[in-house]
Amino acid sequence: MQVVDRGLSWLWRVGLLIGLIIGIVLPPMLLRLVNELNENEDFIGWQIALVIVYFAIFIVVIVAAGMAYRHYSGEVQLKKLHHQDIAYVFGGYLAILVSEGLFQLINHLMYQQSQTQNNAAIKSLMSGSPVAMWMMAISAVFLTPIVEELVFRGVLTNLFFKQEWLKIGLSSLVFGSLHSSSTLPSFMIYVTMGLILAMVYRFSGKIQDSIILHFLINAGAMSIMLISLLN
């Protein structure tokens, strides 16, 4: 892919990335507030306000990350998808399923954990109230893939370094670090996922490919969580 340098200093680039990451970590905090207010009917108005703010944050981050992505990648318009993009997406999907299954097995054998700390935290938030459950389900499937791919792949891989392997490595490490993990195998699940998503984006040159792949992963995981919570 073409390397585009827009001249912003290293410090300002770090500040831009931190600002976008703050926008990613804020919504789960709002879900905790929604759960706390759910037990008191006097706070219905506050709940509605939090729901609006919750989705508004996603929109703001998507717009900001989209502008930064276009600026630093030089991609003014999204490229058209072709048949080879199907291979990138489903090849990445299979690679993530295999790597996740392997690290999950290692995690279970070594630490007797049946799920990662990140998934346990998500399930805890969703079980707090029906409102929080559906807020998380909708955002995780339809908004999070767009936000995280724009930030961790679209922006991050175009902000730092010129070497592809450094771009991909940094993206995967930051992505993995922002998902809760209590063991090395669970940490590697998210690092490897970030690595594969970054490779799909950088090799295909299309952010849509990694967004679609992320959508498939989240849709599958969220379906399993919803089934377990609703039964």
N, C-alpha and C positions, 0 to 999 in steps of 0.2 A: 504493500500500500504506500501511497505517496506520503512523505513526511512534510507536515505543514507547521511552520513556526511563526506564530503571530506576535512574537516579541515581548510578551508579558514576562516579568521577572519570575524566577523560581519561587520566591516567597509568595507572590501574589497567586501563583498557580496552586500552591499548597493551601492558601486561604480559600480559594474558589472551591477546591475539592472538599475541604472541611465544611464549608457552608452547605454544600450539596448533601454531604453525609449527615449533617444535623437534620436536614429535611427528611432523610430516610429514617432516622431513629426516633423522631418525634411522634409519629402515628401510634406506635405501640404504647407509648406513655399515655396518650389520650384514651386508648382502649382500657387501661387500668382505671382511669377516672370514670369512664362510662360504667364499668363494673361496680365501682364503689357507690355511684349515684343511683344505680339500678334498684337498690333496696328501699329507697325513699321516694314516694310518689311526688313529694313536694319539689323534687329536682328534675321533673320531666323536661322543663324548659331548658335547663342546663344540658341535659342529655342531647336534646335536639341541636343545641348550639355546638356541642362537641362533635356530633355527627357531621355537621356542615363544615366545621373547621378541619376535621379529619380528612375529608375528601378534598377540601380546598388546598391543603398542604400538598397532596399528591399532584394536583393540577399545577400548582406553583412550581414544584420541583421539576415536573415534566417540561414545563415551558422553559425554565431556566437552564436545565440540563440540555434541552434540545437546542437552545441558542448557543450554548457553549460547545456542544458537539459540532454544529454546523461551522462555527467559527474556527475551531482548532483542527477539524478534519478536512475542511475545505469542501465537504459534501453539502452543497446548497439544496439539492433535491435527492430524495431516496432513489436508489437504483432499482430497476425493474427486476423482479424475481424470475428465475428460469428453472428448468428441470433439475439442474445440478444443485440448486439450493435445497431440494428435497433430500438429496443425498447428504448434504452437510447437516441438515436438521436431524434426520433420523439416525445418521451415523453418530452424531453427538449424543442423541437420546440414548442409544444403545450403550455407548461408552460410559455415560453417567450412571445408567442402571447397573451395569456390571461393576464399576468401581464402587458405587454406593453399597451394593450388596456385599462386596468383598470386605470393605471397611466396617460395615455393620456386623458381619460375622466375626471379624477380629475383635471388635468392640465388645461383642457379647461374650466371646470366649475369654477375653482378658479381664473385662470389667463388669460382666454380667449386666450390661445395659441393653435393654430391648429397643430403646429409642434415644436419639441425641437430646442433649440438654435444650437445644434450640427448638426442636419439635415439641418437647415437653412444655416449654414456656408458651409456645403458640397454643397448644391444646388447653393450657391453664387459662389463658386469656379468653379463649372461645367458650369455655365452660362457665365463665362468670355470669353471662347473661345472654339471652337470645339476640339482643341488639349487637353486642360485641361479636358474637359468633358470625352473624351475617355480614357485619362490617369487615371483619377479617377475611372471610371467605371471598367476598366480592373483590376486595382490594388485592388479596394475594394472587388471585387468578388473573384479573384484568388490568390492574394498575402496577403492582410490584414488578412484574417482568419488564414493563416499559421503563419505569423509574430506574431500576437497578442496572439494566443494560445500557441505558443512556449514560448513567453516572460511571459505573465500573468498567464498561467496555468502551462506549462512545467517547466519553470525556477523558477518563483516566489513561487509557492507552494512547491518547493523542496529546496529553499534557507533558509527559516526561519521557526521556530517553529516545534514542533513535534506533537502537537495536530491537528487533522484533521479540527476541526471547526475554529481554528485560521488560518490555511493555506487557507481555503476556504474564510473566512471573509476578510483576508488581500487582497487576489486576487480580490475579488469583489469590495472592496473599492478603491483600486488603479486603477482598470479598469474604475470604474464609475467616478473617479476624473479626468481622462484624457479625458473624453468626455464633451464638453461644455454644461453647464446647467445654466439656469437663475432662475429656480424655484426648490423647493424640489421635487415635483412629477417627473419632467423631470430628475433630478439627480437620483431618485430612479429607473427610467426605466433602466438606465445603470448599476446601482449597482445590481439590481435584475438579469439583463442579465448576468453580470459577475458571480453572485452567482450560477446561473443555469449552466453556462458553466463550472465553477470550479467543481460543484457537479458531472456533467456528466463525467468529466475527472477523478476525484478522485475515484468515485464509480466504473467506468468501468475499470480504470487503463490503458486506452488507449488514447493517445493524439489525435489519428485520429478521435475519436468520437466527441470531442469538436471542432476540425477543420471542420469536415463535418457539424456539427450543425451551426457553425459560418458562413460557406459558404452559407447555406440555408437562414439564416437570412439576410445576406448582399445581396445575389442575389435577394431576394424578394424586399428589400428596394430600391436597385439600379434600378431594373426594373421599379418601380413606378416613381422614379425620372427621368429616361430616357424618359419614356412615356410623362411625363409632360413637359419636356424640348424640346422634338422633335415635339410636337403638337403645 
